Amino acid sequence: MAEKSGWISFIYGTIKKTGGVMKKLSLFVILTILVFTSAAAQQAAQTAQSAATLEVTFTYTRQSGAASNQFAAWIEDTEGKYIKTLNVTKWTANGGYSKRPATIPVWVKKADPSKLTKAQIDAISAATPQTGTVTFTWDGTDSKGAALPTGDYALVLEGTLRWENQVYYRAPISLGKGTMTPKVNVEYVGDATAERAMIKDVKVRVLR
């Protein structure tokens, strides 16, 4: 009986020791995974940043009530010909323009979302953001993914402030001429003033 008790104690002790090793090993594995995941995420962010040709940031303040909070940003050439959408609010892109024709009408006319597939709409649209800083990037390609030649273009940001009241930000940009921070011009349409805070402090940077 005493011999059995000795074996039981030995086995129990071995299990405890092994369990401790396994816990340490598991902790090591988890920490290793976290480190590699963090490094991979950082590398992905750096890769995306290095691939960006242009960056747009602005302060967005979400408005209460209806017929507001819609916007679109796109690239066009110096003659106003549409090239590519960087971002558009999902409600408008998914047919909201037919329910409320005054919603970002210039983008609707130029991009003609009625001819885009669901996959194409999903690729350029996003939910209306919460109040805060919004950032878009552009990689210098057209809507088909082809790189644009060196030259002059324009970034346009259109926002529907309230019903027919709109705001248009426009910045001239140049590709292949190095970094630059162009002046951003703004034009308001309509007499709504309280909602002008919806999109403010628009900054555009050409990164390469």
C-alpha positions in Angstrom: 0.0 0.0 0.0 2.9 2.3 0.9 4.5 1.4 -2.4 1.3 2.4 -4.3 1.1 5.6 -2.4 4.7 6.4 -3.5 3.9 5.8 -7.1 0.8 7.9 -6.9 2.8 10.7 -5.4 5.4 10.4 -8.1 2.9 10.4 -10.9 1.0 13.3 -9.4 4.2 15.3 -9.1 5.2 14.5 -12.6 1.8 15.7 -13.9 2.2 18.9 -11.9 5.7 19.6 -13.3 4.6 18.7 -16.8 1.5 20.9 -16.5 3.7 23.8 -15.4 6.0 23.3 -18.5 2.9 23.1 -20.7 1.5 26.3 -19.3 4.8 28.1 -19.9 5.1 26.6 -23.4 1.5 27.7 -24.2 2.3 31.2 -23.0 5.4 31.3 -25.1 3.5 30.2 -28.2 0.8 32.8 -27.6 3.3 35.6 -27.1 5.1 34.5 -30.3 1.9 34.6 -32.3 1.1 38.1 -31.0 4.5 39.4 -31.8 4.4 38.0 -35.4 0.8 39.2 -35.9 1.7 42.7 -34.7 4.7 42.8 -37.0 2.7 41.6 -39.9 0.0 44.2 -39.3 2.7 46.9 -39.1 4.3 45.7 -42.3 1.0 45.7 -44.1 0.3 49.3 -43.0 3.7 50.4 -44.2 3.3 48.6 -47.5 -0.1 50.3 -48.0 1.4 53.7 -47.1 4.3 53.2 -49.5 2.0 52.2 -52.3 -0.2 55.3 -51.8 0.4 58.2 -54.2 -2.0 60.6 -52.6 -3.6 61.0 -49.1 -6.7 63.0 -48.3 -7.7 63.8 -44.7 -10.5 65.9 -43.3 -12.5 66.4 -40.1 -16.0 65.0 -40.3 -18.8 65.9 -38.0 -21.9 63.7 -38.3 -25.1 65.7 -38.7 -28.5 64.9 -37.1 -31.6 64.6 -39.1 -32.3 63.5 -42.7 -30.9 64.4 -46.1 -27.3 64.9 -44.9 -24.0 63.0 -44.1 -23.4 61.9 -47.7 -20.1 62.5 -49.5 -17.8 61.2 -52.3 -14.2 61.7 -53.2 -12.8 61.0 -56.7 -10.0 61.8 -59.1 -10.6 63.5 -62.4 -8.4 65.0 -65.1 -7.9 68.7 -65.7 -10.9 68.8 -68.1 -13.2 67.4 -65.4 -13.3 63.8 -66.9 -14.0 61.3 -64.2 -11.2 58.8 -63.5 -11.8 56.9 -60.2 -13.8 57.0 -57.0 -11.7 56.9 -53.8 -14.7 56.6 -51.4 -18.4 57.2 -51.4 -21.0 56.7 -48.6 -22.7 53.4 -48.9 -26.3 54.7 -48.8 -25.9 56.8 -51.9 -23.8 54.2 -53.8 -26.4 51.5 -53.2 -29.3 53.4 -54.8 -29.9 56.3 -52.4 -29.4 58.7 -55.3 -32.7 57.4 -56.9 -34.6 58.1 -53.7 -33.0 61.4 -53.1 -31.7 62.9 -56.4 -30.1 65.9 -54.7 -27.6 63.6 -52.9 -24.0 64.2 -54.1 -25.4 64.8 -57.7 -22.1 65.6 -59.4 -20.6 62.3 -58.3 -23.7 60.4 -59.3 -23.6 62.0 -62.8 -19.9 61.3 -63.3 -19.5 57.9 -61.8 -22.9 56.6 -62.9 -23.3 54.0 -60.2 -26.4 52.5 -61.9 -23.9 50.8 -64.3 -21.6 49.4 -61.6 -21.8 45.9 -60.4 -22.3 45.1 -56.7 -18.7 44.1 -56.4 -17.6 47.4 -57.9 -19.9 49.3 -55.5 -18.6 47.4 -52.5 -15.0 48.2 -53.5 -15.5 52.0 -53.4 -18.2 52.5 -50.8 -18.2 52.5 -47.0 -20.7 53.2 -44.2 -21.2 56.8 -43.1 -18.4 57.4 -40.5 -18.7 58.6 -37.0 -17.5 62.1 -36.1 -13.7 62.2 -36.3 -10.8 62.3 -38.8 -11.4 60.6 -42.1 -8.5 59.5 -44.4 -8.5 58.2 -48.0 -5.6 57.2 -50.1 -5.1 56.7 -53.8 -2.5 54.6 -55.5 -2.3 56.5 -58.8 -4.5 54.1 -60.8 -7.7 54.5 -62.7 -11.0 52.6 -62.1 -9.6 49.5 -63.9 -6.4 49.4 -61.9 -4.1 50.8 -64.7 -1.4 53.3 -63.6 -2.0 56.8 -64.8 0.7 58.6 -66.7 2.7 61.5 -65.2 0.6 64.7 -65.4 -1.9 67.0 -63.8 -5.1 65.8 -62.2 -7.6 66.9 -59.5 -9.0 65.5 -56.3 -12.7 66.4 -55.8 -14.6 65.9 -52.5 -18.4 66.5 -52.7 -20.6 66.5 -49.7 -24.4 66.9 -49.3 -24.8 69.1 -46.2 -28.6 69.2 -46.2 -31.0 68.5 -49.1 -29.8 70.6 -52.1 -27.1 72.3 -50.1 -23.7 71.0 -51.2 -20.0 71.6 -50.6 -17.2 71.0 -53.1 -13.5 70.8 -52.3 -11.1 70.6 -55.2 -7.3 70.3 -55.2 -5.0 70.3 -58.2 -2.5 67.5 -58.1 0.5 66.4 -60.2 1.8 62.8 -60.6 5.5 62.1 -61.2 6.7 65.5 -59.9 7.5 64.6 -56.3 5.7 65.3 -53.1 3.5 68.3 -52.8 0.7 69.8 -50.6 -1.7 71.6 -53.0 -4.1 74.3 -52.0 -7.6 73.0 -51.5 -10.3 75.3 -52.8 -13.9 75.2 -51.4 -17.3 76.2 -52.9 -20.6 76.0 -51.1 -24.0 75.7 -52.9 -27.1 76.7 -51.1 -27.8 78.8 -48.0 -27.3 76.1 -45.3 -24.6 77.3 -42.9 -24.9 75.3 -39.7 -24.1 72.0 -41.6 -20.9 73.4 -43.1 -19.1 71.9 -40.2 -19.8 68.5 -41.6 -16.6 68.5 -43.7 -13.8 70.8 -42.6 -10.0 71.1 -42.6 -9.5 69.2 -45.8 -5.8 68.4 -46.5 -4.4 66.8 -49.6 -0.8 65.4 -49.9 0.8 64.0 -53.0 3.3 61.4 -51.6 5.4 60.6 -54.6 
